């Protein structure tokens, strides 16, 4: 199966400086994180979440490609993943 994103929720992890969201592969849940450095120009929780929302489809595409390459239970996406 491929990674799907049936739940649009996301949250900011201040300690890890990343935005967390979930993907699903059938009944398996995959934790995904996006490093805040991906969101150039944002510097607050609200800014990071708004930037995530604006780039959601691209982020999900990158997450799907990462998952297809190596199926793991969690991923941290960094700026290099978006090049």
C-alpha positions in Angstrom: 0.0 0.0 0.0 1.0 3.6 -0.3 1.0 6.3 2.3 -2.2 8.3 2.8 -3.1 11.3 4.9 -6.7 11.0 6.0 -6.3 13.2 9.0 -5.4 16.9 8.4 -4.2 17.5 11.9 -0.7 18.7 12.6 1.0 20.2 15.6 4.2 22.0 16.5 6.9 20.4 18.6 8.7 23.2 20.3 11.4 21.0 21.8 12.3 19.4 18.5 11.6 22.5 16.4 9.4 20.6 14.0 5.9 20.2 12.8 4.4 16.7 13.4 1.7 15.1 11.2 0.6 11.5 10.5 0.4 9.3 7.5 -1.2 5.9 7.2 -0.3 2.7 5.3 -3.4 0.6 5.7 -3.8 0.1 9.4 -0.2 1.2 10.2 0.4 4.8 11.4 3.5 6.6 10.3 4.8 9.6 12.3 6.2 12.4 10.2 8.0 15.5 11.2 9.1 18.5 9.2 12.1 20.5 10.5 11.2 24.2 10.9 14.1 25.1 8.6 11.9 24.0 5.7 9.7 27.0 6.4 11.8 30.0 5.4 10.5 33.2 6.8 8.4 31.7 9.6 9.6 32.1 13.2 6.7 31.4 15.4 4.4 28.4 16.1 1.6 30.0 14.2 3.9 30.9 11.3 5.3 27.3 11.1 1.7 25.8 11.1 0.5 28.3 8.5 3.6 27.5 6.3 2.9 23.8 6.7 -0.8 24.3 5.6 0.3 26.4 2.6 2.8 23.7 1.5 0.8 20.6 2.6 0.4 18.9 -0.7 4.2 19.2 -1.5 5.1 18.1 2.0 2.8 15.0 1.6 4.4 14.2 -1.7 7.9 14.4 -0.2 6.8 12.2 2.7 5.3 9.7 0.3 8.5 9.4 -1.7 10.6 9.0 1.5 8.2 6.3 2.7 8.2 4.4 -0.6 12.0 4.4 -0.5 12.3 3.0 3.0 9.2 2.0 4.9 9.8 3.1 8.5 7.5 4.1 11.3 8.8 7.7 11.5 10.5 10.3 9.4 12.1 13.7 9.9 11.9 15.7 6.7 14.6 18.4 6.4 15.4 21.0 3.8 17.5 18.5 1.8 14.5 16.3 1.3 12.8 19.2 -0.6 15.5 19.9 -3.1 
